Structures are given as C-alpha cells and as structure tokens.
C-alpha cells in the first residue's frame, strides 16, 4: 500500500527523462494520505510551500528503500539493500554509508561496523566514524530531567488593579518553586502598582520561591524620576527601584539608592545579594499554568519557557501517538521549536506522517522548526516523507 506514495513505479520513468521533479508533481497520492488521525489540513497548507530539491546523495533509490524497510522493522533487509547499493554503484554516496553505520549501531553489530569502517577509509581516504551505541542502552545514559522556570510577562500599566493578576502569578510561582517575570512590554507604572509588585516579591521570598526579572531596564525609566533623597513619599517606588537595580546587578548604584532610602525613611534598606547561578533543564513543562488575564491597564501574558528543546526517544510507532500530540502543544506558543532526536532510534510511517502534519502547521504559523541529532535511518525516512521541506534536519555528530 505504501508503494504508490513512495513512487517506486514512477521513479524509473522519471530517471529515463532525467526529470524527477515531474514525477513528484504528477503523483496524486502525496496529498491524499491518511496518517491515522493527522490533520488533513496540514497537507493542503503544505501543497503550495514544498519545493523539490535537486538530486543529491539522499535521492539514491536505495536510501528510500532502506528507510522504508527499517521503518517497518526489517533491519536485515535494510542492511542488504544498503550494502548492495554501496557495492554496485553507490560507493561514493556518503548518505548510504551514514545509514549503514547507524544501522549497525542501532542493531548492536559492532564487528560489522568495524568491517565497513575499513572499506569507508579506503573509499574516502579518511578516518571512518567511531563506534557508539544507538540501541536500547543509549537512553539509560541520559541526564535526569527537570522543569524549566515558568515565565510570565507584564504588559500595559502596572497600577492598583493588578491584584488579580498577581494572585495568579503567586499560584504559578508557589507551585513551581521559581518564576521569571518579563518586564519588556510594560508601558507604565505608578506607586500603587509598585506596592502590589513589591508585596508579591516579598511574599514569594518568604515562601523560598526564586524570582528573577527579565528586561528589568525597561521599567527603570518609568519610576526612577520619583526617587528623590529627602522626599518621604513613594516608598514602594523606592523599593521597586532597588529590586530592579538588584536584578540588573548594578551594585554601586544599588548601594547609593539604599543609603538615600535609609536617610529618607529612617529605616534599614534591603541588602544587596550577589546573583546566584541559574540552573537550566533539558526539557520544559512550559508556562501552561498561566492564562491571559486583564484588569485595568495590566495584562498577564504567558511567556515561552526558557528551554525550547523537546525530546523524542526510543521507538515511535502508531501505538505511541502521545509524543506527537505533546509536541503540538509544546510548540503552540513558541516562535522557535527545537526537537532533540539524539535518543530517537526508530519511527514508523504513521508517526512520521503525523510529525509532518504538526511541522507543517508550525511552518504555516511562521515558526522555525529544527530537528537535531537524527540518526541516518530516521533522517532518511523523514526526508522521504517531506519533513526536510518544513523543518531543518540535522544528523547526529560522529
């Protein structure tokens, strides 16, 4: 049933005419496949965007055939196809070699890998790839994962009506134990708003929640004109000013304002704290606990989590559709989506088709999508499915 889609019949005629593009355009099957639940609109969206590349190593018929066999679980047959192609007329085709080496890694055949390495060195007059495991043992060496810092952005005017928004922020922060507040889109602030924000920060510190600011310098001009030594008014603005200088790591100016604060209000100012190292994670839980809220002039906007990688691992089949669905949700509010495929061993047609649908939707939304660390066998399948037309694909190194 897959033969019409992969054009095994039409490739021969296309090769005779030297026009592979014509064979692709004439094939009616590429826009009617059902990927078991994939969004059919994605294929329609992609129709006007996909362009056919010039012939390359990846266009060798054996690349496509071996990728199909491997996706179906026929490892031995895929190895025979690749080896036969190299021995006949594909010895100079590096894609075939990459696939063969990775197939040996995936199946744990080190001795055969070394044999092919000798032939590779003879063919290309350079060192062959070095053996490394890509099979079942590989995921065990991965690092533990953690949750990234949830992030919210403030936009509009920070005023006394910000209470409801800060209640929401507090819930997010207390649940995660950390929070980043982005001030880059804030357009104004008054004393009452500063008082609300300072109170939030103080309560979160008491609860041992780590809070830090992004784009703190954007807010600084909104309030610094109200800080005048000797004028006992706007106490919350003074404290907010110190918070921003702390976030900007401007210790000298912080100490200067803190001294003026002590003289003006006759009380001890907050102390400057040296910035702590920020820990990052390999995957994210995102900021999906947030939702857009507005009250008065302030709006709380969900922001992207700091880490944009989404990881695939093991084998993806039609019975495991959850990773693709989670990817769609993960990338919904991001402008750049990076997928770590370094621990992905195999993918079948249904999963590859559903991935294609999701990536097409991302592309239609103006998102940049990158898949990194692919092994040669999975990369060949994704290319056959057209994924390279809607996302950047990068092979694993080594």
Backbone torsions as a table, in degrees:
resi	resn	phi	psi	omega
1	UNK	NA	-22.8	-178.4
2	UNK	-86.5	-11.4	-175.0
3	UNK	-58.7	-45.4	-179.1
4	UNK	-59.7	-39.0	-177.4
5	UNK	-65.0	-40.0	-176.1
6	UNK	-88.9	6.1	167.9
7	UNK	61.0	34.3	-179.9
8	UNK	-62.2	-34.0	-180.0
9	UNK	-76.8	-37.2	-174.7
10	UNK	-82.7	-18.5	-178.2
11	UNK	-63.5	-35.6	-178.0
12	UNK	-64.1	-44.3	-180.0
13	UNK	-69.1	-35.7	179.3
14	UNK	-65.7	-36.7	-179.8
15	UNK	-65.7	-36.1	-179.8
16	UNK	-65.2	-34.5	-178.2
17	UNK	-90.3	-12.2	-178.6
18	UNK	73.3	14.6	-176.6
19	UNK	-124.1	84.9	-179.3
20	UNK	-71.8	-27.1	179.2
21	UNK	-61.0	-38.1	-178.8
22	UNK	-63.4	-38.5	-178.1
23	UNK	-67.8	-34.3	179.1
24	UNK	-68.4	-43.9	-177.1
25	UNK	-69.1	-29.0	-176.1
26	UNK	-82.4	-11.1	-175.3
27	UNK	-79.6	115.7	-177.5
28	UNK	-78.4	-11.0	-172.4
29	UNK	-79.1	-18.6	-173.9
30	UNK	-69.4	-14.5	-178.6
31	UNK	-113.4	9.6	-176.3
32	UNK	-125.2	6.8	-178.8
33	UNK	-71.7	142.9	174.3
34	UNK	-106.4	113.8	-178.1
35	UNK	-92.9	46.8	173.4
36	UNK	48.5	63.4	175.9
37	UNK	104.7	-6.4	178.5
38	UNK	-67.6	156.0	-178.7
39	UNK	-76.0	114.4	-178.2
40	UNK	-66.7	-23.7	179.0
41	UNK	-63.8	-26.4	-177.4
42	UNK	-62.3	-40.1	-179.6
43	UNK	-66.3	-36.3	178.6
44	UNK	-67.5	-40.2	178.5
45	UNK	-62.7	-38.6	-175.6
46	UNK	-73.4	-21.9	-171.0
47	UNK	-54.7	-39.8	-177.9
48	UNK	-88.5	-1.8	-175.1
49	UNK	-106.9	-24.7	-173.2
50	UNK	-79.4	132.4	175.7
51	UNK	-119.1	148.4	-178.5
52	UNK	-92.1	127.3	-179.8
53	UNK	-71.9	161.5	171.6
54	UNK	-67.8	159.8	-179.2
55	UNK	-59.8	139.1	-179.8
56	UNK	-146.6	-176.6	177.3
57	UNK	-54.7	-36.6	-176.4
58	UNK	-70.8	-10.7	-179.4
59	UNK	-90.9	2.2	178.3
60	UNK	-62.1	134.0	-178.2
61	UNK	-53.6	-34.2	-178.6
62	UNK	-67.7	-27.8	177.7
63	UNK	-62.4	-49.3	179.7
64	UNK	-63.9	-46.0	-177.6
65	UNK	-63.3	-45.1	-180.0
66	UNK	-66.0	-36.9	178.6
67	UNK	-63.6	-40.4	179.1
68	UNK	-65.7	-45.3	179.6
69	UNK	-61.7	-44.5	-179.4
70	UNK	-63.9	-42.0	178.9
71	UNK	-60.9	-30.0	178.5
72	UNK	-86.3	0.8	179.2
73	UNK	87.2	9.5	-179.2
74	UNK	-93.7	74.7	-174.2
75	UNK	-65.9	-44.2	-177.7
76	UNK	-63.8	-43.0	-179.9
77	UNK	-64.5	-38.3	178.4
78	UNK	-64.0	-39.8	179.1
79	UNK	-64.7	-40.1	179.2
80	UNK	-63.1	-43.5	-179.9
81	UNK	-61.0	-47.0	-178.3
82	UNK	-65.5	-44.0	-178.4
83	UNK	-66.2	-41.0	179.6
84	UNK	-64.4	-40.3	-179.8
85	UNK	-64.8	-40.6	178.8
86	UNK	-66.0	-39.9	-177.4
87	UNK	-74.5	-22.3	-178.5
88	UNK	-89.9	-78.6	-176.0
89	UNK	-132.0	13.9	-175.6
90	UNK	-117.1	23.7	-177.0
91	UNK	-62.8	-27.4	-178.6
92	UNK	-93.4	2.4	-177.9
93	UNK	-89.0	106.7	-175.2
94	UNK	-69.6	-28.0	178.5
95	UNK	-61.1	-41.7	178.3
96	UNK	-61.4	-42.2	179.7
97	UNK	-65.7	-44.8	179.5
98	UNK	-58.9	-44.0	178.9
99	UNK	-63.5	-42.0	-178.6
100	UNK	-65.3	-44.5	178.3
101	UNK	-61.3	-45.8	-178.9
102	UNK	-68.5	-32.1	176.1
103	UNK	-64.6	-40.2	175.8
104	UNK	-62.5	-41.0	178.5
105	UNK	-63.9	-45.3	-177.5
106	UNK	-64.1	-30.4	-178.6
107	UNK	-100.5	4.5	176.2
108	UNK	69.9	27.5	-176.0
109	UNK	-100.2	78.6	-175.0
110	UNK	-69.9	-39.8	-178.6
111	UNK	-60.8	-44.0	178.1
112	UNK	-66.2	-36.3	177.0
113	UNK	-57.6	-46.3	-179.2
114	UNK	-65.1	-37.5	178.2
115	UNK	-63.0	-44.9	178.1
116	UNK	-65.9	-29.4	179.2
117	UNK	-63.5	-38.4	177.6
118	UNK	-63.6	-45.0	179.5
119	UNK	-64.7	-37.9	179.1
120	UNK	-63.6	-45.5	-179.7
121	UNK	-61.4	-37.9	178.0
122	UNK	-66.8	-40.7	-177.0
123	UNK	-70.2	-43.6	-171.4
124	UNK	-107.3	-3.4	179.5
125	UNK	56.0	40.8	174.8
126	UNK	-151.9	167.2	-176.0
127	UNK	-64.6	140.0	178.1
128	UNK	-78.3	169.7	175.3
129	UNK	-59.4	156.7	179.8
130	UNK	-96.8	142.6	-178.0
131	UNK	-63.3	136.9	171.3
132	UNK	-154.2	149.4	-177.3
133	UNK	-75.0	133.1	171.1
134	UNK	-122.4	5.0	-175.0
135	UNK	-87.4	-151.3	-172.5
136	UNK	-62.6	-26.3	-176.9
137	UNK	-75.9	-19.1	-173.1
138	UNK	-61.5	-46.2	-177.0
139	UNK	-61.9	-21.8	-176.2
140	UNK	-68.1	-20.8	-177.2
141	UNK	-91.0	1.6	-177.1
142	UNK	-71.8	157.1	-179.2
143	UNK	-79.8	151.5	176.6
144	UNK	-59.8	148.7	-179.0
145	UNK	-101.0	159.0	175.9
146	UNK	-142.0	176.0	179.4
147	UNK	-92.4	138.6	177.4
148	UNK	-76.3	166.3	-179.9
149	UNK	-71.2	122.3	175.1
150	UNK	-66.3	146.3	-173.0
151	UNK	-133.1	135.1	176.1
152	UNK	-127.1	152.1	179.4
153	UNK	-118.7	141.0	175.8
154	UNK	-102.7	131.9	177.5
155	UNK	-137.5	153.4	-176.0
156	UNK	95.3	-141.9	-175.9
157	UNK	-114.6	129.6	176.9
158	UNK	-85.6	109.4	-177.7
159	UNK	-141.2	-169.0	-174.2
160	UNK	-66.6	-14.7	-179.3
161	UNK	-86.1	12.3	-176.1
162	UNK	-84.2	1.3	-174.8
163	UNK	-55.9	-46.9	-177.8
164	UNK	-62.8	-40.1	179.6
165	UNK	-65.6	-40.8	-177.9
166	UNK	-72.2	-27.7	172.7
167	UNK	-62.7	-41.0	178.3
168	UNK	-66.3	-43.9	178.5
169	UNK	-60.0	-42.3	-178.9
170	UNK	-60.5	-41.2	179.1
171	UNK	-63.2	-42.6	179.4
172	UNK	-62.2	-46.7	-176.4
173	UNK	-66.4	-43.3	-179.2
174	UNK	-64.3	-34.8	179.1
175	UNK	-70.3	-40.0	-175.8
176	UNK	-90.1	-21.6	-177.3
177	UNK	80.2	5.3	179.8
178	UNK	-165.1	160.3	-176.8
179	UNK	-162.2	144.2	170.0
180	UNK	-116.7	131.7	178.8
181	UNK	-112.6	119.7	-178.5
182	UNK	-95.7	122.6	-178.5
183	UNK	-103.4	10.8	-173.5
184	UNK	-63.9	-25.8	-177.7
185	UNK	-109.2	11.3	177.3
186	UNK	-71.5	138.1	-175.1
187	UNK	-113.9	-9.3	179.6
188	UNK	-174.2	160.8	179.3
189	UNK	-156.9	142.2	175.2
190	UNK	-122.8	-179.0	-175.1
191	UNK	-63.1	-42.2	-179.1
192	UNK	-63.1	-39.7	178.2
193	UNK	-66.7	-40.8	177.7
194	UNK	-62.4	-38.6	179.0
195	UNK	-62.0	-40.8	178.1
196	UNK	-63.3	-44.8	-177.2
197	UNK	-69.6	-41.2	178.1
198	UNK	-63.1	-41.1	178.0
199	UNK	-61.9	-40.1	177.8
200	UNK	-62.0	-46.8	-178.3
201	UNK	-62.9	-40.6	-179.9
202	UNK	-66.2	-40.3	179.9
203	UNK	-68.1	-36.4	178.9
204	UNK	-69.8	-35.2	177.1
205	UNK	-65.5	-39.5	178.2
206	UNK	-62.7	-30.8	178.4
207	UNK	-87.8	8.7	178.7
208	UNK	61.2	35.2	175.6
209	UNK	-93.7	129.6	179.6
210	UNK	-81.9	121.5	-179.5
211	UNK	-123.7	137.0	173.4
212	UNK	-142.2	157.7	-177.5
213	UNK	-102.8	150.1	167.1
214	UNK	-117.5	142.5	179.4
215	UNK	58.2	40.5	-179.8
216	UNK	-62.9	-29.9	-177.0
217	UNK	-64.4	-22.3	179.0
218	UNK	-64.4	-33.9	-177.0
219	UNK	-84.4	-21.9	-173.0
220	UNK	-54.7	-49.3	-178.8
221	UNK	-64.2	-19.5	-178.0
222	UNK	-71.8	-23.2	-172.9
223	UNK	-126.3	-19.4	-171.4
224	UNK	-64.9	-25.2	178.1
225	UNK	-69.0	-16.8	-179.2
226	UNK	-91.4	-3.3	-179.4
227	UNK	-96.2	105.0	-178.8
228	UNK	-131.6	124.1	-179.1
229	UNK	-58.6	134.5	177.8
230	UNK	91.8	-13.8	179.3
231	UNK	-97.7	107.3	-174.5
232	UNK	-82.2	65.2	176.1
233	UNK	-150.2	157.6	-179.0
234	UNK	69.2	40.1	-177.6
235	UNK	-56.4	-40.4	-179.2
236	UNK	-64.8	-33.2	177.9
237	UNK	-67.4	-40.5	175.9
238	UNK	-57.6	-47.7	-177.8
239	UNK	-65.2	-37.2	178.1
240	UNK	-67.3	-36.8	177.1
241	UNK	-60.5	-43.8	178.2
242	UNK	-64.6	-37.2	177.5
243	UNK	-61.3	-43.7	-178.3
244	UNK	-67.8	-42.1	179.0
245	UNK	-65.5	-35.7	174.3
246	UNK	-62.1	-45.6	-179.3
247	UNK	-63.9	-34.6	-179.6
248	UNK	-83.7	-3.1	178.9
249	UNK	59.5	36.2	177.1
250	UNK	-97.8	78.1	-171.5
251	UNK	-65.4	-41.0	-178.1
252	UNK	-61.3	-47.2	179.6
253	UNK	-68.8	-35.3	176.9
254	UNK	-57.6	-47.6	-177.8
255	UNK	-65.0	-34.9	178.7
256	UNK	-65.4	-47.4	179.7
257	UNK	-67.7	-36.9	179.5
258	UNK	-63.0	-39.3	177.7
259	UNK	-65.3	-45.2	176.6
260	UNK	-60.3	-38.0	178.4
261	UNK	-62.7	-45.8	-178.3
262	UNK	-62.1	-39.4	-179.8
263	UNK	-70.9	-42.1	-175.7
264	UNK	-70.1	-46.2	-173.9
265	UNK	-102.1	-2.3	177.7
266	UNK	53.9	45.3	175.2
267	UNK	-150.0	159.0	-177.4
268	UNK	-68.5	133.1	178.3
269	UNK	-83.5	167.3	173.0
270	UNK	-60.9	152.9	179.9
271	UNK	-93.7	147.8	176.7
272	UNK	-74.8	135.0	179.1
273	UNK	-116.7	130.9	178.1
274	UNK	-61.8	138.0	-178.1
275	UNK	-63.1	137.9	178.1
276	UNK	-91.2	154.6	176.9
277	UNK	-64.6	140.9	-179.5
278	UNK	-96.5	122.3	179.1
279	UNK	-85.7	144.1	176.9
280	UNK	-121.4	165.2	-178.4
281	UNK	-122.8	163.7	-177.9
282	UNK	-83.7	-21.9	177.2
283	UNK	-137.2	170.1	-176.4
284	UNK	-128.1	153.8	170.1
285	UNK	-95.6	-9.3	177.3
286	UNK	75.8	-176.0	178.6
287	UNK	-111.0	38.8	-173.1
288	UNK	-76.4	-0.7	173.1
289	UNK	-77.0	-11.0	-178.9
290	UNK	-92.6	162.8	174.1
291	UNK	-149.9	147.0	-179.3
292	UNK	-60.8	127.2	177.9
293	UNK	-131.1	152.3	176.0
294	UNK	-144.8	142.7	177.6
295	UNK	-156.0	124.9	-175.4
296	UNK	63.5	-132.6	-176.6
297	UNK	-98.5	1.7	-175.6
298	UNK	-106.8	142.0	176.8
299	UNK	-130.7	137.1	175.7
300	UNK	-97.5	119.8	-174.5
301	UNK	-115.7	124.8	175.3
302	UNK	-61.0	134.1	179.8
303	UNK	-111.6	164.2	176.1
304	UNK	-66.3	146.1	171.3
305	UNK	-68.3	162.3	-172.3
306	UNK	-70.1	-34.5	-177.5
307	UNK	-99.9	130.1	-173.6
308	UNK	-106.0	5.7	-179.6
309	UNK	-79.4	139.3	171.8
310	UNK	-124.1	130.6	-171.2
311	UNK	-105.9	135.4	166.0
312	UNK	-104.2	146.6	176.4
313	UNK	-153.2	162.0	179.6
314	UNK	70.6	-140.0	-179.7
315	UNK	-117.3	129.8	178.1
316	UNK	-104.0	124.6	179.6
317	UNK	-131.1	176.7	-179.6
318	UNK	-62.5	-21.9	178.7
319	UNK	-82.0	-4.9	-178.6
320	UNK	-125.2	70.1	-176.5
321	UNK	-86.4	-12.2	-175.7
322	UNK	-60.1	-41.7	179.8
323	UNK	-58.6	-35.3	179.4
324	UNK	-71.2	-41.1	178.4
325	UNK	-63.1	-40.0	179.4
326	UNK	-67.1	-33.9	176.8
327	UNK	-62.6	-42.5	179.6
328	UNK	-59.8	-41.0	178.7
329	UNK	-70.7	-41.7	-178.7
330	UNK	-59.2	-41.8	-175.7
331	UNK	-88.7	-1.4	-172.8
332	UNK	-62.2	-33.4	-176.7
333	UNK	-115.0	25.1	-179.6
334	UNK	-116.6	147.6	175.4
335	UNK	-89.4	-23.3	177.0
336	UNK	-128.9	129.3	179.5
337	UNK	-121.5	116.0	178.8
338	UNK	-110.3	128.9	-178.3
339	UNK	-111.9	124.2	176.9
340	UNK	-90.4	110.0	-179.0
341	UNK	-108.9	17.3	-175.6
342	UNK	-66.3	-20.7	178.1
343	UNK	-109.3	9.7	176.2
344	UNK	-83.1	124.2	-176.4
345	UNK	-97.4	-41.9	-175.4
346	UNK	-152.4	152.7	176.5
347	UNK	-143.0	136.6	178.6
348	UNK	-93.0	180.0	-173.7
349	UNK	-64.4	-41.3	-177.4
350	UNK	-63.9	-45.3	179.2
351	UNK	-63.9	-42.2	179.1
352	UNK	-63.8	-39.2	178.5
353	UNK	-66.8	-42.3	178.1
354	UNK	-67.2	-35.8	175.4
355	UNK	-63.4	-42.8	177.7
356	UNK	-57.4	-44.6	-179.6
357	UNK	-60.2	-44.5	-179.8
358	UNK	-64.5	-43.0	-178.6
359	UNK	-67.4	-34.0	175.8
360	UNK	-63.0	-42.2	178.4
361	UNK	-64.4	-39.2	175.8
362	UNK	-61.1	-45.7	-179.3
363	UNK	-62.0	-41.8	179.6
364	UNK	-63.3	-26.5	177.7
365	UNK	-88.4	8.2	177.9
366	UNK	79.2	17.8	-178.9
367	UNK	-87.5	146.5	172.5
368	UNK	-92.6	125.1	-178.2
369	UNK	-118.8	132.2	-179.5
370	UNK	-132.8	130.5	175.1
371	UNK	-112.2	117.4	-175.0
372	UNK	-111.4	152.1	171.8
373	UNK	77.6	23.0	-178.7
374	UNK	-69.9	141.5	168.9
375	UNK	-80.5	161.6	-172.5
376	UNK	-61.1	-34.0	-177.5
377	UNK	-70.8	-45.5	179.3
378	UNK	-68.8	-38.4	179.3
379	UNK	-60.8	-39.6	179.6
380	UNK	-64.8	-41.1	178.2
381	UNK	-63.3	-45.3	-179.0
382	UNK	-63.7	-34.4	176.8
383	UNK	-67.2	-42.1	176.9
384	UNK	-58.8	-37.3	-178.8
385	UNK	-79.9	-5.9	177.7
386	UNK	90.1	8.7	-177.2
387	UNK	-62.6	-31.7	-179.5
388	UNK	-64.8	-13.7	178.4
389	UNK	-84.0	-17.5	-176.6
390	UNK	-120.3	-0.9	179.1
391	UNK	-154.1	151.9	172.8
392	UNK	-77.1	134.7	-179.9
393	UNK	-118.3	130.0	-179.8
394	UNK	-127.5	128.7	178.4
395	UNK	-73.4	154.7	174.4
396	UNK	-63.4	152.4	-179.8
397	UNK	-90.9	139.0	177.6
398	UNK	98.5	NA	NA
